[in-house]
Amino acid sequence: MQLPWEAIFEATNIYAMICWLVLLFAPRREQVLPLLFMAGCGLLALTYAVLIVGLMSGTLDPDGPRSQDFSSLAGVMGFFDSKGGATVGWIHYLAFDLFVGIWAARNADRRGISRWMQIPVLPFIFLLGPLGLVLYLALRAFTGKSVENAVAPS
């Protein structure tokens, strides 16, 4: 079975973008973030799980990745050297970056960091993952809004 990897890539990208827009601009009521977590991160993670199992077993893409060795750079490059490998890799990023974005937004809300200060940082988490996380931790340290120390993940 050959999957339409381009369509899956585009659909998950659009879905993640919608989730990020909700995170950025929807009211942060008690039910919004848990729903976004389950419907956003949960669905992306489930999509990833189904696709990675099917891809690594060879059932979803007979022309799939030429490597499943994640212990070397050449092996990882071989995995991402296929449409299926690159797509599931990207969905992995989408799911985890959204998770970190939701965590940062909720963490900032609990510490009283204004939405206007969060909005410039959250897109960096979406687009550049760890760099955005570093920016959020710096914002949190700079604002002095931490209950304990500024780098603890709580």
N, C-alpha and C positions, 0 to 999 in steps of 0.2 A: 504494500500500500504506500503510495507516495502522497504526502500531505501538501496542501497549498501553503508552503512556508511563508511566501510573501504576504498572503492574505492574513495569516495568523500573526505575523510580525506587525502589520498595519493595524489590525484589530486590537491587539494588546497595547500598542502604543497609544491609540486613540482612547482606549479604556483607562489607561494610566493617566493620561492628560486630564480626562474628566474627573478622575479621583483627586488629582492635584488641585484642580480648580475648586472642587468642593472643599478641600482642606484649606485653601487660601481664603476663600470668600464666603463660605456658608457660615451661618451662626454656629458657634461652638456650644451647642446645648449638650446635655449629658448623653442623649441618644445619638448624636451625629457622629462623634469619633468612634464609638464601638461599632456602629453600622458601617462606617467607612473602613474600619479595620477588617471586619469580616467580609464585606462585599468587595473591598478593594484588595487588600493584602491577601485575604483568604482565597478569593477567586483566582488571583494571579498565581499564588502558590499552588493551588490545585491544578491549574492549567500547566504550570511548570512540572509538577509531579507526574501527571499523566504523560506529558510529552517526553520527559527525560527517561522515564521507564520504557516507553515504547521505542524511543530512539536508541537507547543503549541495548535493548533486546533485539533490535533489528526489525521489529514488526511494523514500525511506522515509516521507515525510510530505508529501503534496500541500498540506496546510494549514500547512506548517512556518513557520519564522521569516520575518518580513516584511523582514528585513534580514540581509545578510552583510557589512556594513560595520563593521569593528572599529576604524576610525580616528576615530570620534566617539562621544560618549556616547549620542546619539540612535540611532546605528547599533547599538551594543552592546545598548541597551535593546530595540531592535526584534528582535534575535536572541533574547534571553531572554524575549520576549513570546509564547512558544508553549510548549506542553508538551514538545515535542521539544527545543527550544533550552534550556529550563530543565533538563531531565533530563541532556542531555549536558554542560551547564555544571557541574551538580552532580557528575557522574561524574568530570569533570576535577578538581574539588576533592578528591573522595574519593581518587583515585589519587595526586595529588601530596602531600596531607597524610599519607597512609600512607607514601609514600616518605620524607618528612621525618621521620616518627615512627620508622621503621626505622633511618634514618641516626642520629638522636639517640640511640636506645637502644643501637645498636652502638657509637657514639662514646662514650657514657657508660660502657658496659661496658669498653671498652678503656682508659678513664681511671680505672677503679676507683670510679666513682660508684655508690653502692649502689642497688639496685632500689627500696628504700623512698624514696629521694630522687627517683627517676625517675617513679614511679607518679603523683604529683600533677601533674607537668608534662606527661606524654604526653597526657592527655585534652584539655589546652588546645591541643595541636597538632592533635588530631582535630577539635575543635569550632571552634577559632578560628585555625587555621593559623599565620600569621605571628606572632601574639601568643604562641602556644606556643613557637615557635622562639626568640623573644626571651627568653622565660622560661628555656628550656633553656640558651641562651648565657649568661644571667646566672648560672644555677646552676653552669655549668661554670667561669665566671670566679670566682664566690664560693668554690667548693670548692678552687680552685687546682690542679685535677687536669689541667691542660693541659701537654702536653709542650713546645709552643712558646708562642704567645700564645693567650689565651682566645677570641679571635674568629675565628681561622682555621678554615675548614670541615673540615680534615682530622681 
